[in-house]
Amino acid sequence: VIVDDTPEAVILSAFDQFRREVARISLERLIADGRIHPARIEEVVAKVQSELDEEVQKEGENTIIQLGLHNVHIELVKHIGRMKYRSSYGQNLLQHSIEVAYLTGIMAAELGFDTNIARRAGLMHDIGKTIDKNVEGPHALLGYDLTKRYNEHPIVVNAVGSHHEDIEMEHPISALVQAADAISGARPGARREPLESYVKRLENLETLAKSFEGVAKTYAIQAGREVRVVVEPDRVDDVFADRLANDIAAKIQEEMEYPGQIKVTVIRELRKIAYAK
């Protein structure tokens, strides 16, 4: 809890976003009530904790119903509900997991696999992120142990443990979960990026494109999803411009990390100007 000179503001910071939500609601109620002493704080925190536990279970149950799943262990339902209070790079974990579930189900239907198992695996793929942060280990393996403990389907258990290749994939649905996870995380607007790294990525993109011979100016636009390259018409002909676009795209793919895809547009413009006096 940070109280500084900022007027009418108290800053709450915590690695565990669920505990931070408990603290936020508790603090709001204590300030509104006006009675702030140790016994009252413990009473309010306990009540808020109980209310959020109920909300977590209800959120998990609603998600299961939304995806048309059945016979999910009550403890896993609670962990699914806790996803609401987790985020990854600014992307809400529950919404991300629901997206992955739908995408995995769609791809599984196209390939003739069991869509219920596919959606189940997609929903639970990041369930290891809801485990107490004091427990060490990759979230994929933590989720693997959790789903295995509560007797989830073997295909689901393997998909959870292997979506970051911590263990070997044993079924095509595991690969579908991995693909759906990448699609959901990479779609435009899904995840936040710190301003400094965002600006640095755009600068690197422009610098990389400008390193080629014949390039006059480069502009990274559409949040870095496109780079426009203006070439010198006297040094670059149409054939070379076509090859240049492919070469820049190949170098970006080889040297940079970025979400989604980047469009490379090479512009060759020749202007001749005369004045009538």
N, C-alpha and C positions, 0 to 999 in steps of 0.2 A: 504494500500500500504506500503510495507516494503522495504526500501533501506538500505542495510548494507554494510559490507566490501567485500561481495562476488563479484568478478569481473564479469562484463557484466551480471548482474542478478537483476531483480526486482521481488519481491514476492507479488502476489495478493492473498488475503484471504477474503472469504465472505461466509456467511451461504446460501445466495441465489446464486445458481450457474448460473442462467440466468444473473443476474446483474454482476457477476464476468466475464462472457463471454463478456458482453458489455464493461466492463472496460478493459479487455485484448486487444480486437480489437482496442478500442479507443486509448489506450496507444501506441500500435504498430504504428498506423497511425500518432499520434502526434510526436513520436520519429523520424519516417521516414521523416516527413514534416519539423520538426525543429522549427516550430512556435508554441511555448507553452505559451499561456497566457489565462486568464479566458474566454474571449469571444470566442477564438478559441476552447478551451476545450468544452464549452457548445455546439458549433456548431457541432463538431465531435461526441460527445456523442449522440446528438439528431439524427444525421444521422445514426449512427450505430444502435441506438435503433429502428429506423424506418426500417432499412434493416433486422434486426433480427426478428422483428414482422412479416415481410413478409415471411421470411424463416420459422418461426414457423408455420404460416398458411399453407404454401406449404408442410411442413413436415407432418402436421396433415392430409391434404388432400391425400397425397401419401400413408399414413398408412391406411386410410379408404379404398382407392382403392385396396391396397394390400390384405386386408382382405375381400374384396367383400361386404362391408357394404354400406348402403344408408341412406339418410334422417337424417344425424347427424347434430344437430344444430351448426351453425357457431362458437358459443362461446365454445362449447365442442370440436370442431375441433382444435381451438387455444390451448385449455388446453392439448389436446393430443400431439400437436406439441411441447409444452413446456416440455413434458416428456423427450425430447432429452437432455435437460440441467439439468436433475435431476438424482441422483444416490442413491442407497441404499446399504450400505456395499460394495461399489465399483461396483455394478451391475447397468448398465444403465437402467433407469426406462422405457424408450420406448421399448428397446429390451426385457426387462422382460415382459412388458405388451403384446407385440406381441406374445411372447412364450406362455403366459397364455391364450391368445385368441385362438391360434391354439390348444393347449392341451384341453381346455374346449370344443371347437368345435368337436374334435375327440371323446372325451368321450360322448358328447351329441348325436353324430351320432350313436354310439354303443348302446345307451339306447333309441333311438327313439325320442329325444327331438329336438326342433327347433335349428338348428346349427347356424343360423344367430344371434338369440338372445343370444345364448351361447357365440359366438365369441365377440359379442358386450359387453356383461357383463365382459368377460375376459379382453378385451382391457381397459375398463374403471374402473376396480376394484380399482386401485391406483390413480385415477384422483384427489383425494383430496390432494395428495402430491404436486400438482402444484399450489395450492392456496397460496396466500401471507402468509408468516410465521407469520405475525402479527395477523392473525386470529387464535384464540385458538380453540383447540378441536382435537380429534382423526381424523386421515386422512380418515378413513372409513366413519365416520359420516359427515365430510366436503364434501366428495364425494357424499354421499347420498343426502345431501341438494342441491348440485350443479346439479346433474343429474335430481333430482325431479323438480328443478326450470325450467329446459329447456325441461320438458315433455318427458323424456326418458320412455321407456317401463317399467311398474311396476316390471317385473321380473329382469330387469337390475338394477333398482334403489335398489331393495332389496338385490341383489347379492353384489352390491358395499358397502352397509351399513353393511352387515352381514358377510363379509369374515373374519373378526376378532372377530365375535360373539358379536359385540356391540349392535346389534339388533337381533331379532329372524329370522331364515331362513324361508321363506314362499314357496320356490320352490326347487326341486332337483338341478336345475342349480346353485343355490347359493352354494350348497355343492361341486359341480363340480369345480366352480371357486376357492373355498378354497383349494381343492386338487391340482388343477393346479398351484396355487400360491406357494404352498409348494414344488411341484416338481421342478418348475423353480428356486426357491431360493436355493434348496438343492443340485442341480446337481453339480458334481465336476467342479470347476473352475468358478462357477457363481459369487461367492462373495469373496471379499478379507477379510482376517482376520489379525488383528494386530499381529506382530511377537511375542510379549510377550505372548499374550493369546494363540497363536498357539503352542508355545513351552510348555506353562503350560498345555495345553490340552493333548499333547503327554506324558508329564511327569506323569500326573494324570492317563492316560490310562495304562501306564507301571506299575505304583505303584499299581493300583487297581488289575491288573492281577497277580502281584507278591504277593499279600496278601493271596493267597490260599496256602494250605498245599501241599508240594511236588514240588512247582515251583522253578526252579533254576535261570532262566533268562527270561526276557521279552524284546521284541523289537517292538516298534510301527513303522510301515513302510507305504509306499504309502500315505504320508501326513495324517496319522492317520486313514486311511480307513481299515487297517488290523493290528492286533496285533498277533505276533508269540510268543508262550509260550513254552519254553523248560523246560521239567520236569525231575526230577531225576528218572531214570529207576528202581532203587532199591526200591523206595517208591511208585511209581505210576505204576499200571499195565494197560493193554489196556482198560479194562472195566472202570476203574476209570478215565482214560484219556478222554474217550468219555463223561462221565458225567461232568468232569471238564470243557470241552469246553462249554457245555450248561450252566453250573453254572456261568462261567465268562461272557458269553454273556448276561445272565439274569441280572447280577449285573451291567454291563455297561449300559444296557437299563434302569435300575432302578435309577442309581445314576448320570449319565452323560448326558450332552446335546451336541449333535453333528449333523452335516448335513449328510443326507443320511443314510448309514448303515456301520457297522464295522464288518469285518470278523475276527473270532477268530480261529486261527490255533494252536493246541496243538501238539508239536513234542516230541515223546518219542523215544530216540535212545540209543541202548546198543552196546557198542564197546568192543571187547576183543582183546587185542594186545599181540603178542608174537614175539620174535626175534630169528632168526636162526643165530648162530655164527659159 
